[in-house]
Each structure stands twice: as structure tokens, then as C-alpha cells.
């Protein structure tokens, strides 16, 4: 994606327990007394009321950064995207990221095997109805039809079994507040922690210059649990999504979902082998 086509160059994601808490915070945030200017209409990026065809749900706001401080003057005018998600929506988005890591498909961007795209869109519908009293990309379908179609695709792809068969990375995250998560070209996770932010930033810049890694992200968090929650896709942890989808299917169908034996997932070819970049959190807009 060309930088000139992006609406933002910085971002912040906020995860809430439910839609009511999300809406309360967003409303308060909109009334905050600061000079940063929201560029979008209030409903423009509301993908909870108007889910994307991929199944993505959440709300975005885009601001221009504006402060009067001397140190912040150089950043004045920078576009910043705020993403608001519930924990249900975050579990779905995490699973989409994991699928992108371990298969040759990118359902978030409608690339690759279309069955993954359809399955995840149906999963989003199930989660929206079962847990948030909302609808997803298939509002016209009955509960039973949504569950039936998802289970048929799940059986065809072995989707839940594939995700269930993953071993969440047990790499230790120390109590140091600055963490760099590094994915190499083979999809292996390396975690490096730093006490001081400047040291972490210097290391990040050095790693990016090397250009030998598939993905690198710097995380600042107070606890290892916060790192793992916010970046579950890096730890190949889709357990929340699996449990929610199975419970959602049972709620909507009134039938018990029988878990089948896990099978070993097929890893996608590396970026070097494919000769192209896969990307991580490109904007959902």
C-alpha cells in the first residue's frame, strides 16, 4: 500500500468489554477538550452498525494531531487512527491474523482461498448475534442457516481444528515494560525485552534496517498478560475465538457442538519464498 493512499500514519487500538462501554468512552472522547481534530463524520467508519463484507466489526476515528508544545510541533498535522473494538470483535480479528500467518490466504484482505473469507464472515455473524445482539455481514440469513453454512465450511477446511491444534508460543515475556516481538521468515517468534524505551527503540531501528524479518513490533505494556492479550495473533493464540464460536453455534442452533480431533496446520510459504510481503495490521478501511 502506498503511504500517500493511507488516511493515517499512526494508530491506537482500544479494547472494551462490550459495545456499551465502547460507545460511552467514544462519546466522552469526542467531547474531550483538546485541539486534535476528528476528520471523519461520526458514522463514517462505524463497522459495528455497518459490518464490512469480510466480517470485520469495530469503529474507527481519524484525527489530525495538534499540540502547542515545542517538542510536538514537528508532528503537527500527523494523521492518527483510533480503533475501538470489543473483546468479541478483537477475538475475531485475532483469528483472522492467525489465519494469515499460518496459511497462504489473507481473508481480511479478501486474498487467497475464498472459503476462509466466507468462513470468517459467517463466524463474525455468529459472534455478533450470539454475544452482542447485533448482526454481521449476513443480516438476511436465519440463525440456523448461518450456523449450518459455517459448520459446513469448517468441516471442509478443518478451520477450528487447525486453530485448536496450534500451540500458543510459550516464549517468556519478562516484567520489563518494553517488548519487541519479532517474526522471522519461517514464522518463528522471538521476544526481546528492555527496561528502557530508548534502548528498545534503537534496537527496533537496527532490526528494521537489517530487513531480515517478516514482521517486527514494539510493545509497551505493564505486564506480560497485557502483551499477550493485545497481540495474541503473534502468539498464535486463537483460543478465545474458538470458544466463542463454538458457544455461539450452540446458542444459535440449540445443539451441542462436538469437538473433533485437532490436525496439524499447514504453514504458508515464507515471504522470501513468495517474493512478496504479507503485511500485518494494514487498515481495515
Number of C-alpha atoms within 10 A of each C-alpha: 8 5 8 8 7 12 16 17 11 13 14 10 12 14 19 17 11 15 21 12 13 18 14 10 15 17 12 9 11 13 9 10 7 11 12 18 15 16 13 12 10 13 13 11 21 17 20 22 14 18 24 19 17 22 30 25 30 25 23 24 21 21 22 17 19 18 15 9 9 7 8 11 12 11 12 14 14 16 21 21 20 16 18 25 23 21 18 25 24 25 27 25 24 24 22 25 23 21 26 24 23 20 16 18 21 22 23 24 14 14 13 14 13 13 15 25 22 19 23 26 25 27 27 27 28 29 26 22 18 20 15 15 9 16 22 26 19 17 13 10 12 11 18 13 14 22 23 15 14 22 21 12 17 19 12 10 14 19 21 22 19 18 24 24 14 19 11 16 15 8 11 11 19 15 15 16 19 24 25 20 21 21 19 16 16 15 19 12 18 15 14 17 21 18 13 12 16 11 12 21 15 10 16 18 10 11 14 14 10 8 10 12 17 20 19 20 14 17 18 17 16 12 14 16 12 13 20 17 17 17 18 23 22 27 20 23 23 25 17 16 25 20 13 19 26 20 20 22 25 17 17 18 16 11 10 11 14 8 10 11 10 15 15 12 17 10 14 17 16 19 17 13 10 11 9 9 11 17 14 15 8 11 15 15 10
